[in-house]
């Protein structure tokens, strides 16, 4: 037999059971920092990349949004060599300077320098065709970037002794024997250019065999050269002319 209490609890046949009402839990209040985080995250999801009406600049576009073709074109443009600010003298340019010229790489720059060092300075831009790897088409392109200038050698100051010897020779050529002998004597006393002086005086006495001053100067030059016999012969000739 079923207890009375159990029978009361049992449902009558055909009667539907009502669903149990779930227990209500009390709402937990989130801390302030967590509520702010959720608010910002939701706003970020809804906010468009560019607000309506805003100007879109190239700097603002993320790299991911730029087509690969445009990125490659930009990179190629950045890598394109810029020409020198002014034409380069190929007769004095260094390897690094030649490499800056559009169309001239490391190898061609080396060839230019090697040709210049072997055969001397270029006379004109067209002479670059003699360099390995350079033809008429490249020459036309290089004309916008290069120039040919021959470097003048630095003037070497003339030796003052050589200048005085030249003055003596010029005076002798003009028949001014007094000035010529004076210049020669000055150089002989300083023991300068004795070989040249002796050679000049020997020619002078042949042309002027009775000029006593020439023989005396010749004797002095031989003495400075320690050629005593030659000096004695020159002095003897001068004494004979004095008689």
MITI-865794 format. One record per residue (C-alpha): residue in one letter; chain; y negated, z, x negated. Coordinates in Angstrom, 1 decimal, always signed. Each point is the difference from the previous one (the first is absolute). Layout:
<rs>
+----+----+--------+--------+--------+
: aa : ch :     yy :     zz :     xx :
+----+----+--------+--------+--------+
:  A :  A :      Y :      Z :      X :
...
+----+----+--------+--------+--------+
</rs>
This chain:
<rs>
+----+----+--------+--------+--------+
: aa : ch :     yy :     zz :     xx :
+----+----+--------+--------+--------+
:  X :  A :   +0.0 :   +0.0 :   +0.0 :
:  X :  A :   -3.6 :   -0.8 :   -1.1 :
:  X :  A :   -2.3 :   +2.9 :   -0.1 :
:  X :  A :   -2.7 :   +0.1 :   +2.6 :
:  X :  A :   -2.7 :   -0.1 :   -2.6 :
:  X :  A :   +1.5 :   -3.2 :   -1.5 :
:  X :  A :   +0.3 :   -1.7 :   +3.4 :
:  X :  A :   -3.7 :   +0.6 :   +0.6 :
:  X :  A :   -0.9 :   -1.6 :   -3.2 :
:  X :  A :   +2.2 :   -3.1 :   +0.6 :
:  X :  A :   -1.7 :   -2.9 :   +1.6 :
:  X :  A :   +1.1 :   -1.4 :   +3.3 :
:  X :  A :   +1.9 :   -3.3 :   -0.2 :
:  X :  A :   -2.3 :   -3.1 :   -0.2 :
:  X :  A :   -3.1 :   +2.0 :   -0.9 :
:  X :  A :   -1.9 :   -1.3 :   -3.2 :
:  X :  A :   -0.9 :   +2.4 :   -2.8 :
:  X :  A :   -3.6 :   +0.2 :   -0.9 :
:  X :  A :   -0.8 :   -0.6 :   -3.7 :
:  X :  A :   -0.8 :   +2.9 :   -2.0 :
:  X :  A :   -3.7 :   +0.3 :   -0.9 :
:  X :  A :   -0.4 :   -0.1 :   -3.8 :
:  X :  A :   -1.6 :   +3.0 :   -1.6 :
:  X :  A :   -3.7 :   -0.5 :   -0.8 :
:  X :  A :   -1.0 :   +0.8 :   -3.6 :
:  X :  A :   -3.4 :   +1.2 :   -0.7 :
:  X :  A :   -2.2 :   -2.7 :   -1.8 :
:  X :  A :   -0.6 :   +0.8 :   -3.7 :
:  X :  A :   -3.6 :   -0.5 :   -1.1 :
:  X :  A :   -0.2 :   -2.1 :   -3.2 :
:  X :  A :   -2.2 :   +1.1 :   -2.8 :
:  X :  A :   -3.4 :   -1.6 :   -0.4 :
:  X :  A :   +0.9 :   -1.9 :   -3.2 :
:  X :  A :   +3.1 :   -1.6 :   +1.6 :
:  X :  A :   -2.0 :   -1.1 :   +3.1 :
:  X :  A :   -2.6 :   -1.7 :   -2.2 :
:  X :  A :   +2.8 :   -1.8 :   -2.0 :
:  X :  A :   +1.6 :   -1.3 :   +3.2 :
:  X :  A :   -3.4 :   -1.2 :   +1.3 :
:  X :  A :   -0.8 :   -1.9 :   -3.2 :
:  X :  A :   +3.5 :   -1.6 :   -0.1 :
:  X :  A :   -0.4 :   -1.2 :   +3.6 :
:  X :  A :   -3.5 :   -1.4 :   -0.7 :
:  X :  A :   +1.3 :   -1.8 :   -3.1 :
:  X :  A :   +2.7 :   -1.8 :   +2.1 :
:  X :  A :   -2.5 :   -1.1 :   +2.6 :
:  X :  A :   -2.9 :   -0.9 :   -2.3 :
:  X :  A :   -0.1 :   -3.8 :   -0.9 :
:  X :  A :   -0.3 :   -1.2 :   -3.6 :
:  X :  A :   -3.6 :   -1.2 :   +0.7 :
:  X :  A :   -2.0 :   +1.3 :   +2.9 :
:  X :  A :   -1.2 :   -2.7 :   +2.4 :
:  X :  A :   -3.2 :   -1.7 :   -1.3 :
:  X :  A :   +0.4 :   +1.4 :   -3.5 :
:  X :  A :   -0.5 :   -2.4 :   -2.9 :
:  X :  A :   +3.1 :   -0.7 :   -2.0 :
:  X :  A :   -0.7 :   -0.3 :   -3.8 :
:  X :  A :   +2.3 :   -1.2 :   -2.7 :
:  X :  A :   +0.0 :   +3.4 :   -1.7 :
:  X :  A :   +1.2 :   +1.7 :   +3.2 :
:  X :  A :   +3.0 :   -2.3 :   +0.4 :
:  X :  A :   +3.1 :   +1.7 :   -1.4 :
:  X :  A :   +2.0 :   -2.0 :   -2.5 :
:  X :  A :   +3.0 :   -0.1 :   +2.4 :
:  X :  A :   -2.2 :   -2.0 :   +2.5 :
:  X :  A :   -0.9 :   -2.8 :   -2.5 :
:  X :  A :   +2.3 :   -3.0 :   -0.1 :
:  X :  A :   +1.9 :   -0.4 :   -3.3 :
:  X :  A :   -1.4 :   -3.5 :   -0.5 :
:  X :  A :   -3.6 :   +1.4 :   -0.1 :
:  X :  A :   +1.0 :   +2.8 :   -2.3 :
:  X :  A :   +1.5 :   -2.5 :   -2.5 :
:  X :  A :   -3.2 :   -2.2 :   +0.2 :
:  X :  A :   -2.2 :   +3.1 :   -0.7 :
:  X :  A :   +2.2 :   +1.0 :   -3.0 :
:  X :  A :   -0.1 :   -3.6 :   -1.4 :
:  X :  A :   -3.7 :   +0.0 :   +0.4 :
:  X :  A :   -0.4 :   +3.3 :   -1.9 :
:  X :  A :   +2.2 :   -1.2 :   -2.8 :
:  X :  A :   -1.8 :   -3.4 :   -0.4 :
:  X :  A :   -1.7 :   +0.1 :   -3.5 :
:  X :  A :   -3.8 :   -0.1 :   +0.0 :
:  X :  A :   -1.6 :   -2.3 :   -2.5 :
:  X :  A :   -2.3 :   +1.3 :   -2.8 :
:  X :  A :   -3.7 :   +0.6 :   +1.0 :
:  X :  A :   -1.1 :   -2.7 :   -2.4 :
:  X :  A :   +1.7 :   -2.8 :   -2.0 :
:  X :  A :   +2.1 :   +1.1 :   -2.9 :
:  X :  A :   -0.4 :   -1.5 :   -3.5 :
:  X :  A :   +3.6 :   -1.1 :   -0.8 :
:  X :  A :   -0.9 :   +0.0 :   -3.7 :
:  X :  A :   -0.6 :   +3.7 :   -0.1 :
:  X :  A :   +1.8 :   +1.4 :   +3.1 :
:  X :  A :   +2.7 :   +2.6 :   -0.5 :
:  X :  A :   +3.5 :   -0.1 :   +1.6 :
:  X :  A :   -1.1 :   +2.4 :   +2.8 :
:  X :  A :   -3.1 :   -2.1 :   +0.8 :
:  X :  A :   +2.0 :   -3.2 :   +0.2 :
:  X :  A :   +2.5 :   +1.6 :   +2.3 :
:  X :  A :   -2.9 :   +0.7 :   +2.5 :
:  X :  A :   -0.6 :   -3.7 :   +0.5 :
:  X :  A :   +1.7 :   -1.2 :   +3.3 :
:  X :  A :   +3.0 :   -2.2 :   -0.8 :
:  X :  A :   +0.4 :   +1.4 :   -3.6 :
:  X :  A :   +2.8 :   +2.4 :   -0.5 :
:  X :  A :   +1.2 :   +2.0 :   -3.0 :
:  X :  A :   +2.0 :   -2.9 :   -1.5 :
:  X :  A :   -2.8 :   -2.6 :   +0.4 :
:  X :  A :   -2.5 :   +2.4 :   -1.5 :
:  X :  A :   +2.3 :   +0.6 :   -3.0 :
:  X :  A :   +0.3 :   -3.8 :   -0.4 :
:  X :  A :   -3.8 :   -0.4 :   +0.0 :
:  X :  A :   -0.5 :   +2.6 :   -2.6 :
:  X :  A :   +2.8 :   -1.3 :   -2.2 :
:  X :  A :   -1.4 :   -3.5 :   +0.1 :
:  X :  A :   -3.5 :   +1.3 :   -0.8 :
:  X :  A :   +1.3 :   +1.9 :   -3.0 :
:  X :  A :   +2.0 :   -2.9 :   -1.3 :
:  X :  A :   -2.3 :   -2.9 :   +0.5 :
:  X :  A :   -3.4 :   +1.7 :   +0.2 :
:  X :  A :   -2.6 :   +0.2 :   +2.8 :
:  X :  A :   +0.1 :   -2.3 :   +3.0 :
:  X :  A :   -2.7 :   -2.7 :   +0.0 :
:  X :  A :   +0.0 :   -0.4 :   +3.8 :
:  X :  A :   +1.8 :   +1.3 :   +3.1 :
:  X :  A :   +2.1 :   -3.2 :   +0.2 :
:  X :  A :   +1.5 :   +0.9 :   -3.4 :
:  X :  A :   +2.0 :   +2.6 :   +1.8 :
:  X :  A :   +2.4 :   -2.8 :   +1.0 :
:  X :  A :   +1.4 :   +0.3 :   -3.5 :
:  X :  A :   +1.3 :   +3.5 :   +0.9 :
:  X :  A :   +3.5 :   +0.2 :   +1.3 :
:  X :  A :   +0.2 :   +0.3 :   +3.7 :
:  X :  A :   -3.6 :   -1.3 :   +0.8 :
:  X :  A :   -0.5 :   -3.3 :   +1.6 :
:  X :  A :   -2.9 :   -1.9 :   +1.6 :
:  X :  A :   +0.4 :   +1.8 :   +3.4 :
:  X :  A :   -0.3 :   +3.4 :   -1.6 :
:  X :  A :   -2.9 :   -1.2 :   -2.2 :
:  X :  A :   -2.0 :   -0.8 :   +3.1 :
:  X :  A :   +0.6 :   +3.4 :   +1.4 :
:  X :  A :   -0.8 :   +1.7 :   -3.3 :
:  X :  A :   -3.4 :   -1.7 :   -0.2 :
:  X :  A :   -1.3 :   +2.4 :   +2.6 :
:  X :  A :   +0.9 :   +3.0 :   -2.1 :
:  X :  A :   -0.2 :   -0.9 :   -3.7 :
:  X :  A :   -2.5 :   -1.3 :   -2.5 :
:  X :  A :   +0.1 :   -1.1 :   -3.6 :
:  X :  A :   -2.4 :   +1.5 :   -2.5 :
:  X :  A :   +0.5 :   -0.2 :   -3.7 :
:  X :  A :   -0.9 :   +3.2 :   -1.8 :
:  X :  A :   -2.4 :   -0.5 :   -2.8 :
:  X :  A :   +1.0 :   +1.8 :   -3.2 :
:  X :  A :   -2.1 :   +3.0 :   -0.9 :
:  X :  A :   -2.6 :   -0.8 :   -2.5 :
:  X :  A :   +0.9 :   +1.6 :   -3.3 :
:  X :  A :   -3.1 :   +1.3 :   -1.9 :
:  X :  A :   -0.4 :   -2.1 :   -3.2 :
:  X :  A :   +0.4 :   +1.7 :   -3.3 :
:  X :  A :   -3.5 :   +0.5 :   -1.6 :
:  X :  A :   +1.4 :   -1.1 :   -3.4 :
:  X :  A :   +1.3 :   -3.2 :   +1.6 :
:  X :  A :   -3.4 :   -0.5 :   +1.6 :
:  X :  A :   -1.7 :   +0.3 :   -3.4 :
:  X :  A :   +2.5 :   -2.4 :   -1.6 :
:  X :  A :   -0.8 :   -2.5 :   +2.7 :
:  X :  A :   -3.7 :   +0.4 :   -0.6 :
:  X :  A :   +0.6 :   -0.7 :   -3.7 :
:  X :  A :   +1.9 :   -3.1 :   +0.7 :
:  X :  A :   -2.6 :   -1.2 :   +2.5 :
:  X :  A :   -2.8 :   +0.6 :   -2.5 :
:  X :  A :   +2.0 :   -1.9 :   -2.7 :
:  X :  A :   +0.6 :   -2.9 :   +2.3 :
:  X :  A :   -3.8 :   -0.2 :   +0.7 :
:  X :  A :   -0.7 :   +0.0 :   -3.8 :
:  X :  A :   -1.4 :   +3.6 :   +0.1 :
:  X :  A :   +1.8 :   +1.1 :   -3.2 :
:  X :  A :   -2.2 :   +3.2 :   -0.4 :
:  X :  A :   +1.0 :   +1.4 :   +3.4 :
:  X :  A :   +3.6 :   -1.1 :   -0.4 :
:  X :  A :   +0.3 :   +1.8 :   -3.4 :
:  X :  A :   -1.7 :   +3.1 :   +1.4 :
:  X :  A :   +2.6 :   +0.2 :   +2.8 :
:  X :  A :   +2.9 :   -0.6 :   -2.3 :
:  X :  A :   -1.2 :   +2.6 :   -2.5 :
:  X :  A :   -0.3 :   +2.6 :   +2.8 :
:  X :  A :   +3.6 :   -0.6 :   +1.0 :
:  X :  A :   +1.2 :   +0.1 :   -3.6 :
:  X :  A :   -1.6 :   +3.3 :   -0.6 :
:  X :  A :   +1.9 :   +1.4 :   +3.0 :
:  X :  A :   +3.2 :   -1.7 :   -1.1 :
:  X :  A :   +0.3 :   -1.8 :   +3.3 :
:  X :  A :   +1.7 :   -3.4 :   +0.6 :
:  X :  A :   +0.3 :   -0.6 :   -3.8 :
:  X :  A :   +2.6 :   -2.8 :   +0.3 :
:  X :  A :   -2.2 :   -2.0 :   +2.4 :
:  X :  A :   -3.1 :   +0.6 :   -2.1 :
:  X :  A :   +1.7 :   -1.2 :   -3.2 :
:  X :  A :   +1.2 :   -3.1 :   +1.8 :
:  X :  A :   -3.5 :   -0.7 :   +1.3 :
:  X :  A :   -1.7 :   +0.5 :   -3.3 :
:  X :  A :   +2.4 :   -2.3 :   -1.9 :
:  X :  A :   -0.9 :   -2.8 :   +2.4 :
:  X :  A :   -3.7 :   +0.9 :   -0.4 :
:  X :  A :   +0.0 :   -0.3 :   -3.8 :
:  X :  A :   +1.6 :   -3.3 :   +0.3 :
:  X :  A :   -2.8 :   -1.2 :   +2.1 :
:  X :  A :   -2.7 :   +1.8 :   -1.9 :
:  X :  A :   +1.3 :   +0.2 :   -3.6 :
:  X :  A :   -3.3 :   +1.2 :   -1.5 :
:  X :  A :   -0.7 :   +2.9 :   +2.4 :
:  X :  A :   +0.2 :   +3.2 :   -2.1 :
:  X :  A :   +0.0 :   +2.3 :   +3.0 :
:  X :  A :   +3.2 :   -1.5 :   +1.3 :
:  X :  A :   +1.9 :   +0.6 :   -3.3 :
:  X :  A :   -1.3 :   +3.6 :   -0.1 :
:  X :  A :   +1.2 :   +0.6 :   +3.5 :
:  X :  A :   +3.3 :   -1.6 :   -0.7 :
:  X :  A :   +0.4 :   +2.2 :   -3.1 :
:  X :  A :   -0.7 :   +3.1 :   +2.0 :
:  X :  A :   +2.6 :   -1.0 :   +2.7 :
:  X :  A :   +2.6 :   -0.5 :   -2.7 :
:  X :  A :   -0.8 :   +3.4 :   -1.5 :
:  X :  A :   +0.6 :   +1.7 :   +3.4 :
:  X :  A :   +3.3 :   -1.8 :   +0.2 :
:  X :  A :   +1.0 :   +1.2 :   -3.5 :
:  X :  A :   +0.2 :   -3.6 :   -1.2 :
:  X :  A :   -1.8 :   +0.8 :   -3.3 :
:  X :  A :   +0.6 :   -3.4 :   -1.8 :
:  X :  A :   -1.3 :   -2.0 :   +2.9 :
:  X :  A :   -3.0 :   +2.4 :   +0.2 :
:  X :  A :   -0.7 :   -0.5 :   -3.7 :
:  X :  A :   +0.1 :   -3.8 :   +0.4 :
:  X :  A :   -2.5 :   +0.1 :   +2.8 :
:  X :  A :   -2.4 :   +2.3 :   -1.9 :
:  X :  A :   +0.3 :   -2.2 :   -3.1 :
:  X :  A :   -1.0 :   -3.0 :   +2.0 :
:  X :  A :   -3.0 :   +1.8 :   +1.5 :
:  X :  A :   -1.1 :   +1.0 :   -3.6 :
:  X :  A :   +0.3 :   -3.6 :   -1.2 :
:  X :  A :   -2.3 :   -1.1 :   +2.8 :
:  X :  A :   -2.5 :   +2.6 :   -1.0 :
:  X :  A :   -0.4 :   -1.5 :   -3.5 :
+----+----+--------+--------+--------+
</rs>
